[in-house]
């Protein structure tokens, strides 16, 4: 099959991930339009007409053809609509872009891992969605070093990639490889849910360092993950692997996955524990702890990470006592109902379906009798 040329890309989201992608893709010659919901976020970029970048891309400036707070203007005529916002913003962003989506456009979430939340929301809002696809993570480890400057410390070596319905993945992957050559196609959207490893290491590391976070700062992924903290991460990883296996999804344990992504070295992989992984992770080594627990490490990674694993555990009939405990404790500490507000089976678009019905729906796009 000959890939449909992708030249113009609308990036939805002007945060860390969106700015990193805009800089890298503009550098590679794509026509980039960047949409941000907040003027405070886009104004420093509009002032210069682009994004300054440093780190893994070298150092330079990437001019952008459009920086806007108007989603319709960004999306009109784009070949690819690339959603790059935190998962807790997926539903609101899907409603925002729905009126502007054309069937010929490819809509991709990076990160995705919210199953059918985005496509169902777009369609319920009247959007004419054609192809929907997603990846398991952001394509980069990145942080803004200034309002108009992005520091990319590492590009992911692989991106697990899925399409709805899954049986179209080969054709869509040919198109998307023009933008992300390192995608690794998988059979269904389930296969991009489980590699979302932030869900198993951010919440326990933040919770078990909560006193320190609220009183001082430190190197989050290094001295904040002690052997004891690492054991909790390992227990969550074991539940993630068990739920995935019960739903027919083969994924790698955290050490092997981080090594393949380029986020840890051979010592981190071969040690076999979360403690080994993070104490041998150069890209993560100097990431500082949040200044507050009101942060995406809880507000995103618990309701849109651990809750999803626990909910899929119900579908697969696999107990998740460790994930359930962390969800409950995080909800108490943060004063929020993460389970109620998170990625429940209803919000994932699978309701009371059985495991067989879920896998059939994600593969074919429909289920007889439902």
VOPAGU-2260 file (C-alpha; in pm, 1 decimal, decimal comma):
REM VOPAGU-2260
SITE   aa  ch    i         X         Y         Z
SITE  UNK   A    0       0,0       0,0       0,0
SITE  UNK   A    1     122,7     352,8     -80,2
SITE  UNK   A    2     106,3     580,5     223,4
SITE  UNK   A    3    -115,1     888,5     203,7
SITE  UNK   A    4     124,4    1185,3     224,4
SITE  UNK   A    5     122,1    1370,5     556,0
SITE  UNK   A    6     250,0    1725,2     522,2
SITE  UNK   A    7      38,7    1943,1     751,2
SITE  UNK   A    8      -2,6    1849,9    1117,5
SITE  UNK   A    9    -230,9    2013,6    1372,9
SITE  UNK   A   10     -86,1    1957,4    1720,0
SITE  UNK   A   11    -352,5    1988,0    1987,2
SITE  UNK   A   12    -185,8    2089,5    2310,8
SITE  UNK   A   13      96,4    2338,0    2373,1
SITE  UNK   A   14     236,8    2181,7    2688,1
SITE  UNK   A   15     560,9    1988,0    2721,6
SITE  UNK   A   16     472,0    1707,3    2480,5
SITE  UNK   A   17     305,0    1928,4    2221,2
SITE  UNK   A   18     595,6    2172,0    2214,0
SITE  UNK   A   19     851,0    1890,9    2190,1
SITE  UNK   A   20     664,6    1735,4    1897,7
SITE  UNK   A   21     616,4    2072,7    1728,7
SITE  UNK   A   22     988,2    2149,7    1751,8
SITE  UNK   A   23    1101,3    1809,8    1627,7
SITE  UNK   A   24     846,9    1780,4    1345,8
SITE  UNK   A   25     899,4    2139,1    1226,1
SITE  UNK   A   26    1271,7    2069,4    1227,5
SITE  UNK   A   27    1200,7    1773,4     998,0
SITE  UNK   A   28    1008,5    1987,7     749,6
SITE  UNK   A   29     642,5    1931,9     840,3
SITE  UNK   A   30     400,7    2225,1     832,0
SITE  UNK   A   31     308,3    2253,6    1201,4
SITE  UNK   A   32       5,9    2430,7    1345,2
SITE  UNK   A   33       3,6    2441,9    1724,9
SITE  UNK   A   34    -319,0    2483,0    1920,2
SITE  UNK   A   35    -320,4    2564,3    2291,1
SITE  UNK   A   36    -624,7    2610,1    2511,7
SITE  UNK   A   37    -466,2    2884,9    2721,8
SITE  UNK   A   38    -340,9    3220,7    2595,2
SITE  UNK   A   39     -91,6    3224,8    2881,2
SITE  UNK   A   40      64,0    2911,9    2730,9
SITE  UNK   A   41      66,2    3025,1    2367,0
SITE  UNK   A   42     160,4    3393,0    2406,0
SITE  UNK   A   43     533,2    3330,6    2472,4
SITE  UNK   A   44     541,1    3112,1    2159,8
SITE  UNK   A   45     346,3    3361,3    1948,7
SITE  UNK   A   46     586,1    3637,7    2053,8
SITE  UNK   A   47     871,9    3459,3    1875,4
SITE  UNK   A   48     673,0    3268,1    1613,7
SITE  UNK   A   49     795,4    2929,1    1724,4
SITE  UNK   A   50     974,5    2722,3    1987,2
SITE  UNK   A   51    1329,8    2727,7    2116,2
SITE  UNK   A   52    1463,6    2380,7    2182,5
SITE  UNK   A   53    1761,7    2217,5    2353,7
SITE  UNK   A   54    1878,0    1872,5    2454,2
SITE  UNK   A   55    1852,3    1563,4    2236,9
SITE  UNK   A   56    1765,3    1767,5    1924,4
SITE  UNK   A   57    2061,0    1997,3    1973,5
SITE  UNK   A   58    1994,5    2364,2    2029,6
SITE  UNK   A   59    1797,2    2589,3    1800,1
SITE  UNK   A   60    1468,2    2751,6    1707,5
SITE  UNK   A   61    1176,1    2590,4    1521,6
SITE  UNK   A   62     943,1    2838,5    1347,9
SITE  UNK   A   63     579,1    2729,6    1329,4
SITE  UNK   A   64     331,1    2824,4    1058,1
SITE  UNK   A   65      50,0    2884,4    1309,5
SITE  UNK   A   66      16,9    2923,1    1686,6
SITE  UNK   A   67    -344,4    2968,2    1791,0
SITE  UNK   A   68    -617,8    2931,5    2050,2
SITE  UNK   A   69    -870,1    2849,9    1776,9
SITE  UNK   A   70    -897,1    2474,2    1730,6
SITE  UNK   A   71   -1090,7    2502,8    1405,4
SITE  UNK   A   72    -823,6    2716,6    1241,1
SITE  UNK   A   73    -551,6    2473,6    1344,8
SITE  UNK   A   74    -737,9    2165,1    1223,3
SITE  UNK   A   75    -880,2    2290,1     891,4
SITE  UNK   A   76    -705,6    2107,7     606,3
SITE  UNK   A   77    -454,4    1926,3     828,6
SITE  UNK   A   78    -355,6    1574,8     723,1
SITE  UNK   A   79    -294,4    1459,4    1081,4
SITE  UNK   A   80    -458,7    1586,9    1399,5
SITE  UNK   A   81    -218,5    1497,9    1681,2
SITE  UNK   A   82    -366,5    1518,5    2032,1
SITE  UNK   A   83     -87,4    1575,4    2283,6
SITE  UNK   A   84    -253,9    1662,3    2612,4
SITE  UNK   A   85    -261,2    1480,9    2947,0
SITE  UNK   A   86    -510,0    1195,7    2954,3
SITE  UNK   A   87    -731,6    1373,3    3207,5
SITE  UNK   A   88    -790,5    1637,4    2936,6
SITE  UNK   A   89    -880,3    1387,2    2662,5
SITE  UNK   A   90   -1256,1    1417,2    2703,8
SITE  UNK   A   91   -1266,2    1798,6    2704,5
SITE  UNK   A   92   -1026,2    1823,4    2410,7
SITE  UNK   A   93   -1224,0    1564,0    2212,4
SITE  UNK   A   94   -1536,9    1777,6    2255,1
SITE  UNK   A   95   -1345,9    2088,0    2148,3
SITE  UNK   A   96   -1210,7    1940,1    1826,2
SITE  UNK   A   97   -1519,1    1732,5    1733,1
SITE  UNK   A   98   -1695,9    1996,8    1518,4
SITE  UNK   A   99   -1381,2    2051,4    1312,2
SITE  UNK   A  100   -1278,3    1692,4    1233,1
SITE  UNK   A  101   -1315,5    1570,4     872,8
SITE  UNK   A  102   -1339,3    1198,3     785,6
SITE  UNK   A  103   -1024,2    1207,3     570,4
SITE  UNK   A  104    -808,7    1324,1     861,1
SITE  UNK   A  105    -613,3    1084,4    1079,9
SITE  UNK   A  106    -669,7    1161,3    1448,3
SITE  UNK   A  107    -395,8    1034,1    1678,4
SITE  UNK   A  108    -351,8    1067,4    2055,0
SITE  UNK   A  109       4,0    1055,2    2189,8
SITE  UNK   A  110     -24,8     950,2    2463,1
SITE  UNK   A  111    -351,9     768,0    2416,9
SITE  UNK   A  112    -418,0     470,0    2644,0
SITE  UNK   A  113    -775,3     581,9    2724,9
SITE  UNK   A  114    -929,6     311,7    2503,7
SITE  UNK   A  115   -1246,5     443,9    2332,1
SITE  UNK   A  116   -1284,5     764,4    2535,1
SITE  UNK   A  117   -1168,6     998,8    2257,6
SITE  UNK   A  118   -1342,0     840,2    1954,6
SITE  UNK   A  119   -1668,5     793,6    2143,7
SITE  UNK   A  120   -1661,2    1152,5    2271,8
SITE  UNK   A  121   -1593,5    1293,3    1924,6
SITE  UNK   A  122   -1879,0    1095,4    1772,6
SITE  UNK   A  123   -2122,1    1180,4    2053,7
SITE  UNK   A  124   -2038,4    1546,8    1997,7
SITE  UNK   A  125   -2127,7    1514,3    1629,5
SITE  UNK   A  126   -1775,8    1482,7    1490,5
SITE  UNK   A  127   -1725,2    1297,9    1161,6
SITE  UNK   A  128   -1436,0    1083,9    1274,5
SITE  UNK   A  129   -1261,1     864,6    1020,2
SITE  UNK   A  130    -941,7     701,5    1150,7
SITE  UNK   A  131    -850,8     705,2    1520,3
SITE  UNK   A  132    -517,5     577,1    1649,2
SITE  UNK   A  133    -297,6     622,9    1951,8
SITE  UNK   A  134      38,0     550,3    2110,4
SITE  UNK   A  135     121,4     421,3    2455,3
SITE  UNK   A  136     323,5     725,7    2559,6
SITE  UNK   A  137     463,9    1060,6    2463,6
SITE  UNK   A  138     737,4    1028,6    2200,4
SITE  UNK   A  139     980,9    1214,3    2428,8
SITE  UNK   A  140    1102,3    1271,9    2781,4
SITE  UNK   A  141    1078,4    1649,6    2793,8
SITE  UNK   A  142    1018,0    1953,0    3014,5
SITE  UNK   A  143     983,4    2321,7    2939,4
SITE  UNK   A  144    1288,4    2505,6    3069,0
SITE  UNK   A  145    1115,4    2839,1    2996,9
SITE  UNK   A  146     767,9    2933,8    2866,7
SITE  UNK   A  147     893,6    2935,0    2506,2
SITE  UNK   A  148    1171,0    2676,8    2534,2
SITE  UNK   A  149    1154,3    2295,1    2546,2
SITE  UNK   A  150    1428,0    2068,1    2678,3
SITE  UNK   A  151    1407,6    1719,2    2524,9
SITE  UNK   A  152    1626,6    1481,1    2722,2
SITE  UNK   A  153    1544,9    1164,8    2528,5
SITE  UNK   A  154    1333,6    1050,3    2234,0
SITE  UNK   A  155    1154,6     718,0    2282,1
SITE  UNK   A  156    1312,0     431,2    2089,8
SITE  UNK   A  157     973,1     270,1    2026,3
SITE  UNK   A  158     609,5     379,5    2039,9
SITE  UNK   A  159     349,6     107,2    2076,2
SITE  UNK   A  160      80,6     201,2    1826,6
SITE  UNK   A  161    -282,0      93,4    1784,6
SITE  UNK   A  162    -583,5     176,1    1568,1
SITE  UNK   A  163    -958,7     146,2    1613,5
SITE  UNK   A  164   -1068,3     -90,1    1476,4
SITE  UNK   A  165    -753,3    -295,9    1520,9
SITE  UNK   A  166    -783,3    -481,7    1191,9
SITE  UNK   A  167    -688,1    -156,9    1009,6
SITE  UNK   A  168    -358,1    -114,4    1191,8
SITE  UNK   A  169    -125,5    -218,3     908,8
SITE  UNK   A  170    -263,4      36,5     661,7
SITE  UNK   A  171    -275,2     324,3     909,3
SITE  UNK   A  172      74,0     249,0    1037,6
SITE  UNK   A  173     211,8     305,3     685,6
SITE  UNK   A  174      76,8     660,3     695,9
SITE  UNK   A  175     180,7     741,4    1051,9
SITE  UNK   A  176     537,3     612,8    1002,8
SITE  UNK   A  177     602,4     924,5     797,0
SITE  UNK   A  178     570,6    1117,5    1122,7
SITE  UNK   A  179     685,3     862,3    1380,5
SITE  UNK   A  180     909,1     605,3    1206,5
SITE  UNK   A  181     964,4     412,6    1529,2
SITE  UNK   A  182     602,5     309,5    1591,7
SITE  UNK   A  183     546,3     -58,1    1667,4
SITE  UNK   A  184     197,3    -165,3    1549,7
SITE  UNK   A  185     -10,8    -371,6    1791,6
SITE  UNK   A  186    -340,2    -562,3    1750,9
SITE  UNK   A  187    -574,7    -327,1    1940,3
SITE  UNK   A  188    -609,7     -26,4    2167,9
SITE  UNK   A  189    -571,5    -258,3    2468,0
SITE  UNK   A  190    -207,6    -295,1    2370,0
SITE  UNK   A  191    -140,1      76,3    2423,5
SITE  UNK   A  192    -317,1      86,0    2762,2
SITE  UNK   A  193     -89,9    -152,5    2949,4
SITE  UNK   A  194     253,3     -12,4    2845,7
SITE  UNK   A  195     158,6     312,2    3024,0
SITE  UNK   A  196     413,5     258,1    3300,1
SITE  UNK   A  197     377,2     604,8    3455,8
SITE  UNK   A  198      69,9     459,2    3626,3
SITE  UNK   A  199     275,5     213,8    3827,3
SITE  UNK   A  200     571,7     427,8    3928,3
SITE  UNK   A  201     454,8     789,5    3965,1
SITE  UNK   A  202     175,4     737,6    4225,0
SITE  UNK   A  203     363,8     511,8    4468,5
SITE  UNK   A  204     682,3     720,5    4447,1
SITE  UNK   A  205     488,0    1040,6    4516,9
SITE  UNK   A  206     276,0     890,4    4795,0
SITE  UNK   A  207     570,6     735,1    4977,0
SITE  UNK   A  208     761,7    1064,4    4956,5
SITE  UNK   A  209     464,0    1284,3    5038,0
SITE  UNK   A  210     610,9    1438,8    5352,8
SITE  UNK   A  211     932,0    1521,2    5176,1
SITE  UNK   A  212     750,7    1663,9    4871,6
SITE  UNK   A  213     544,5    1895,6    5089,2
SITE  UNK   A  214     844,8    2015,3    5289,9
SITE  UNK   A  215    1139,2    2020,7    5050,2
SITE  UNK   A  216    1254,9    1928,6    4698,9
SITE  UNK   A  217    1468,9    1644,5    4570,5
SITE  UNK   A  218    1566,1    1430,2    4276,8
SITE  UNK   A  219    1241,1    1245,0    4224,2
SITE  UNK   A  220    1343,9     936,4    4026,8
SITE  UNK   A  221    1677,5     878,5    4198,6
SITE  UNK   A  222    1693,6     926,9    4572,1
SITE  UNK   A  223    1312,0     931,7    4595,7
SITE  UNK   A  224    1287,7     569,0    4481,1
SITE  UNK   A  225    1449,5     363,7    4754,9
SITE  UNK   A  226    1444,4     -19,4    4759,6
SITE  UNK   A  227    1124,5     -13,2    4968,1
SITE  UNK   A  228     948,6     225,6    4730,4
SITE  UNK   A  229    1072,0      10,0    4444,9
SITE  UNK   A  230     903,6    -298,2    4593,0
SITE  UNK   A  231     564,3    -128,0    4578,0
SITE  UNK   A  232     626,9     -36,0    4215,1
SITE  UNK   A  233     724,9    -398,5    4145,3
SITE  UNK   A  234     398,9    -521,7    4302,9
SITE  UNK   A  235     193,9    -287,6    4084,2
SITE  UNK   A  236     391,2    -401,8    3781,6
SITE  UNK   A  237     304,1    -765,2    3859,0
SITE  UNK   A  238     -67,9    -678,7    3864,8
SITE  UNK   A  239     -37,4    -484,8    3537,8
SITE  UNK   A  240     125,2    -786,4    3372,1
SITE  UNK   A  241    -138,0   -1027,2    3508,5
SITE  UNK   A  242    -437,3    -822,1    3389,6
SITE  UNK   A  243    -280,7    -771,0    3048,0
SITE  UNK   A  244    -207,3   -1143,9    3007,1
SITE  UNK   A  245    -565,5   -1235,6    3098,0
SITE  UNK   A  246    -686,6   -1008,6    2815,9
SITE  UNK   A  247    -444,3   -1157,2    2563,9
SITE  UNK   A  248    -195,9    -868,7    2575,4
SITE  UNK   A  249     172,9    -956,1    2600,2
SITE  UNK   A  250     378,2    -677,4    2755,3
SITE  UNK   A  251     724,2    -651,9    2900,5
SITE  UNK   A  252     801,5    -606,5    3269,9
SITE  UNK   A  253     908,6    -253,7    3365,2
SITE  UNK   A  254    1287,5    -319,8    3349,4
SITE  UNK   A  255    1279,2    -468,5    3000,4
SITE  UNK   A  256    1034,5    -205,7    2873,9
SITE  UNK   A  257    1241,9      87,3    3001,4
SITE  UNK   A  258    1553,6     -63,8    2846,3
SITE  UNK   A  259    1383,8    -100,3    2506,8
SITE  UNK   A  260    1256,7     257,3    2528,6
SITE  UNK   A  261    1610,1     379,9    2596,6
SITE  UNK   A  262    1519,2     502,3    2945,8
SITE  UNK   A  263    1751,9     272,1    3144,1
SITE  UNK   A  264    2074,3      83,6    3074,1
SITE  UNK   A  265    2166,7    -284,8    3082,5
SITE  UNK   A  266    2231,5    -274,8    3456,6
SITE  UNK   A  267    1879,8    -136,5    3510,0
SITE  UNK   A  268    1730,3    -406,8    3293,1
SITE  UNK   A  269    1932,0    -696,0    3433,3
SITE  UNK   A  270    1876,0    -596,6    3796,4
SITE  UNK   A  271    1509,8    -673,3    3741,1
SITE  UNK   A  272    1358,1    -430,9    3991,5
SITE  UNK   A  273    1215,6     -79,3    3978,0
SITE  UNK   A  274    1494,4      35,5    4209,9
SITE  UNK   A  275    1753,6     -88,5    3959,1
SITE  UNK   A  276    1565,5      69,7    3668,8
SITE  UNK   A  277    1554,1     421,0    3809,8
SITE  UNK   A  278    1899,2     421,2    3962,5
SITE  UNK   A  279    2034,8     342,2    3616,9
SITE  UNK   A  280    1812,0     585,3    3424,5
SITE  UNK   A  281    2014,3     880,3    3301,1
SITE  UNK   A  282    1718,2    1058,1    3128,2
SITE  UNK   A  283    1513,3    1045,7    3451,5
SITE  UNK   A  284    1799,8    1098,5    3694,5
SITE  UNK   A  285    1765,7    1471,8    3750,8
SITE  UNK   A  286    1387,5    1511,2    3730,5
SITE  UNK   A  287    1285,2    1703,0    4039,8
SITE  UNK   A  288     994,4    1607,0    4260,9
SITE  UNK   A  289     675,6    1811,8    4220,4
SITE  UNK   A  290     637,7    2105,6    4455,4
SITE  UNK   A  291     291,6    1981,7    4555,5
SITE  UNK   A  292      88,1    1660,7    4539,1
SITE  UNK   A  293    -170,0    1851,7    4332,0
SITE  UNK   A  294      15,5    1725,2    4027,9
SITE  UNK   A  295     -38,8    1498,9    3728,9
SITE  UNK   A  296     165,0    1223,6    3897,8
SITE  UNK   A  297    -149,5    1168,6    4105,8
SITE  UNK   A  298    -422,3    1360,2    3921,0
SITE  UNK   A  299    -354,0    1186,0    3589,3
SITE  UNK   A  300    -169,2     866,5    3669,4
SITE  UNK   A  301    -411,0     739,6    3934,7
SITE  UNK   A  302    -752,8     801,9    3769,5
SITE  UNK   A  303    -633,3     744,6    3412,1
SITE  UNK   A  304    -371,7     481,5    3487,2
SITE  UNK   A  305    -426,7     271,1    3796,3
SITE  UNK   A  306    -805,6     298,8    3779,9
SITE  UNK   A  307    -797,3     174,1    3419,8
SITE  UNK   A  308    -584,0    -125,5    3521,5
SITE  UNK   A  309    -819,4    -206,1    3810,9
SITE  UNK   A  310   -1128,7    -169,2    3590,7
SITE  UNK   A  311    -980,9    -394,4    3324,3
SITE  UNK   A  312    -894,9    -635,6    3605,3
SITE  UNK   A  313   -1269,1    -661,8    3672,5
SITE  UNK   A  314   -1328,1    -740,6    3305,1
SITE  UNK   A  315   -1053,5   -1003,6    3306,0
SITE  UNK   A  316   -1155,3   -1136,4    3651,7
SITE  UNK   A  317    -805,1   -1072,8    3784,6
SITE  UNK   A  318    -779,0    -922,5    4137,2
SITE  UNK   A  319    -578,6    -600,0    4172,8
SITE  UNK   A  320    -546,4    -548,9    4550,3
SITE  UNK   A  321    -228,5    -341,5    4528,4
SITE  UNK   A  322    -369,1    -103,2    4265,3
SITE  UNK   A  323    -694,3     -77,9    4462,3
SITE  UNK   A  324    -501,9      12,9    4779,7
SITE  UNK   A  325    -294,3     282,1    4608,7
SITE  UNK   A  326    -607,7     429,3    4446,1
SITE  UNK   A  327    -781,4     444,6    4784,6
SITE  UNK   A  328    -484,9     593,0    4972,5
SITE  UNK   A  329    -414,2     845,9    4696,4
SITE  UNK   A  330    -779,5     954,1    4703,6
SITE  UNK   A  331    -762,4    1010,0    5080,0
SITE  UNK   A  332    -430,5    1196,8    5068,6
SITE  UNK   A  333    -535,0    1416,8    4774,9
SITE  UNK   A  334    -893,4    1467,0    4895,5
SITE  UNK   A  335   -1035,9    1347,8    4562,9
SITE  UNK   A  336   -1241,5    1053,1    4442,4
SITE  UNK   A  337   -1001,8     920,2    4181,8
SITE  UNK   A  338   -1202,5     603,7    4117,8
SITE  UNK   A  339   -1531,9     786,0    4063,1
SITE  UNK   A  340   -1373,8    1048,1    3836,0
SITE  UNK   A  341   -1133,6     817,0    3658,4
SITE  UNK   A  342   -1127,4     593,2    3356,1
SITE  UNK   A  343   -1410,6     358,2    3445,5
SITE  UNK   A  344   -1535,5      85,9    3214,9
SITE  UNK   A  345   -1822,3     310,3    3106,4
SITE  UNK   A  346   -1588,2     596,1    3017,5
SITE  UNK   A  347   -1358,3     356,0    2832,2
SITE  UNK   A  348   -1659,9     258,4    2621,0
SITE  UNK   A  349   -1678,7    -105,0    2729,8
SITE  UNK   A  350   -1949,3     -87,0    2998,5
SITE  UNK   A  351   -2048,3    -430,0    3127,7
SITE  UNK   A  352   -1889,1    -622,1    2838,9
SITE  UNK   A  353   -1713,3    -952,0    2889,2
SITE  UNK   A  354   -1346,4    -992,8    2806,3
SITE  UNK   A  355   -1437,9   -1166,5    2480,8
SITE  UNK   A  356   -1676,2    -887,6    2381,3
SITE  UNK   A  357   -1414,9    -621,4    2455,8
SITE  UNK   A  358   -1146,9    -787,4    2245,3
SITE  UNK   A  359   -1391,4    -843,9    1957,9
SITE  UNK   A  360   -1509,1    -481,7    1964,5
SITE  UNK   A  361   -1155,8    -343,3    1962,5
SITE  UNK   A  362   -1049,5    -573,2    1680,0
SITE  UNK   A  363   -1350,3    -533,5    1447,7
SITE  UNK   A  364   -1527,5    -217,0    1559,4
SITE  UNK   A  365   -1853,3    -391,0    1645,1
SITE  UNK   A  366   -2010,5    -676,8    1839,6
SITE  UNK   A  367   -2307,2    -876,5    1717,1
SITE  UNK   A  368   -2611,5    -819,3    1935,8
SITE  UNK   A  369   -2478,6    -508,4    2114,0
